[in-house]
Amino acid sequence: MLEVDSLVMDFGGFRAVDRCSLKVEEGTITGLIGPNGAGKTTLFNIIAGALFPTSGHVRYRGEDITGLASDRRFHKGLVRTFQIPHEFHRLTVLENLMMVPPQQAGESLFANWFQWRRVKGVEAQTERRAHETLRFLELSHLAQERAGNLSGGQKKLLELGRTMMTDAKLVLLDEPAAGVNRTLLRKLEEKIATLHRERGYTFILIEHDMEMIEKLCDPVICMAEGRVLVEGDFAHVRSDPRVLEAYLGETTGEAA
Ligand SMILES: Nc1ncnc2c1ncn2[C@@H]1O[C@H](COP(=O)(O)OP(=O)(O)OP(=O)(O)O)[C@@H](O)[C@H]1O
């Protein structure tokens, strides 16, 4: 589904991604782990189109998308979550969901003036979908709450919900477990697993929480110094001495 080929990302004289190549199969939840500074977020930014690489290629469903703008990727179902937009805090939870669908009919002046019946229809459909999403996430009771008042975990659930408002195919999750309490973490894991199993989402998940990686991800890819170090199932990656060494070379032994 996704193929990253010999990607290089230089920031001035510093090489953050160093000839990185990997493949993500459709229908998987692929875990991306590695010590701080391994290049995971930079790689995500390149896949999502927030950064353009110095060299190398990104292919998505057979198409070379290396130079494609992020909104065009979004329309193709390649969605990155947990980047919280400015409007997030001021809007209600329901509004946050309703503003997601691309090319909302109501946003076009032409549509507003001349096609109001259609606009109303689309809005009603969007609202229904938003309520369904809230039910799925068990957040219906917070529909009218300002998103800024949500807990860290509820915000992560809402961000997951925002992907459900699109026709997402490949979802990039950037440290979903960060700042989430244990109870909501279990719920978040359960929702990710359900979206994967029942709705066919493919996920790539950057995470330092090894419990979450172990529960959800197969395969797991460990990056270090800008490239893939080891790839395989969790047990294989975890027991590889190079992985341990990469982590121990940093401040903690998170992979252990
Ligand atoms: N815009 C930038 N300018 C200069 N250096 C950058 C920039 N973005 C990232 N880097 C550097 O590139 C390296 C890789 O960073 P990146 O954030 O991709 O790592 P990471 O694996 O996601 O780390 P973490 O797990 O801590 O989030 C780091 O040394 C970082 O300081």
The ligand as a Gaussian input file, in Angstrom:
#p B3LYP/6-31G(d) Opt

LIG

0 1
 N       13.150000      21.025000      11.086000
 C       14.266000      20.476000      11.573000
 N       15.447000      21.136000      11.509000
 C       16.586000      20.572000      11.970000
 N       16.652000      19.349000      12.528000
 C       15.510000      18.653000      12.632000
 C       14.259000      19.169000      12.166000
 N       13.297000      18.237000      12.388000
 C       13.935000      17.192000      12.978000
 N       15.227000      17.427000      13.140000
 C       16.226000      16.534000      13.710000
 O       16.134000      15.309000      13.027000
 C       16.328000      14.221000      13.922000
 C       15.165000      13.291000      13.813000
 O       14.042000      13.890000      14.446000
 P       12.633000      13.211000      14.525000
 O       11.730000      14.137000      15.261000
 O       12.217000      12.774000      13.190000
 O       12.961000      11.935000      15.422000
 P       11.961000      10.945000      16.154000
 O       12.440000       9.572000      15.887000
 O       10.564000      11.256000      15.785000
 O       12.214000      11.304000      17.668000
 P       11.190000      11.311000      18.908000
 O       10.904000       9.891000      19.218000
 O       11.969000      11.978000      19.980000
 O        9.978000      12.097000      18.486000
 C       16.510000      14.819000      15.301000
 O       17.901000      14.874000      15.585000
 C       15.934000      16.204000      15.170000
 O       16.560000      17.113000      16.054000

